Amino acid sequence: MFESILLPFKLRYSKDREYYKTLRDLFGIYPNNIELYKLALIHRSASLFLPDGTPMNNERLEFLGDAVLESVISDFLFIEFPEQNEGFLTQMRSKMVSRQTLNQLSVDIGLSKHIISQGGGNFMQKHIYGDALEAMVGAIYLDKGYDFVNRLLINNIFRKYIDLEDMMEMETDSKSRLLEWGQKMKKQIVFDTVQSPDSTHNLPVFMTSVLVNDVEMGHGEGQSKKEAEQKAAHEVLEQIKHSEK
């Protein structure tokens, strides 16, 4: 109540008024500790440094937010699917916490526009969206508590932006599917993954090519070998699907 009374003054006069407006517009929240939310938006590529050289960025908040998200998602799925078994719930949770899902959520709610980073271009930017969302969840948890972030995520984000029916049909392990297809069709599948020359310690980039019977058919890039291989495998599967039509 007291915070809501002070908010008009913070929105107009505070040096952090843009942050207050952003949090109000994105999440409808009035922060108690604005510094947590400011930190949640700083990617490691744009780290600030303390006098002793300690970097300040959103990685620690991302670590915390990842755990909070998994807990809230488990709660959400347990409520939404009262008849489903543990295996189904585990699979659905994996899809909801996937980088693809979190990246898209960050874009859908408008958070991606406010992330502070340096370098990497459009491709690398897309790979920090989900990280920033996790960091923001960590900040909200520390500032408001678990019950608050639980209600916020379920009611204002999951129910609004996630289509559970579409997610049930989503295939997450493209590499396994492609390897199974190769065994069935007696095709040799080779994943060739290398680190990009543009890769840095702060912004690693891996590139994968998929060869089917020595013919290059798919490519993928990602911040990990697994991500690059999954994307390359997905591209090959899409080609196979269209060729079979």
Salt bridges, closest charged atoms under 4 A:
GLU3 OE1 - LYS10 NZ 2.80
ASP16 OD2 - LYS15 NZ 3.30
ASP16 OD1 - LYS38 NZ 2.99
GLU18 OE2 - LYS21 NZ 3.98
ASP25 OD1 - ARG24 NE 3.21
GLU35 OE2 - LYS38 NZ 3.28
GLU59 OE2 - ARG44 NH1 3.41
GLU80 OE2 - ARG159 NH1 2.51
ASP131 OD1 - ARG99 NH1 3.00
GLU134 OE2 - ARG99 NH2 3.48
GLU216 OE2 - HIS219 NE2 2.68
GLU227 OE2 - HIS127 ND1 2.84
GLU227 OE2 - LYS231 NZ 3.81
GLU229 OE1 - LYS175 NZ 2.82
GLU235 OE2 - HIS219 ND1 3.96
GLU238 OE2 - HIS234 NE2 3.99
GLU238 OE2 - LYS241 NZ 3.34
GLU238 OE1 - HIS242 NE2 3.91
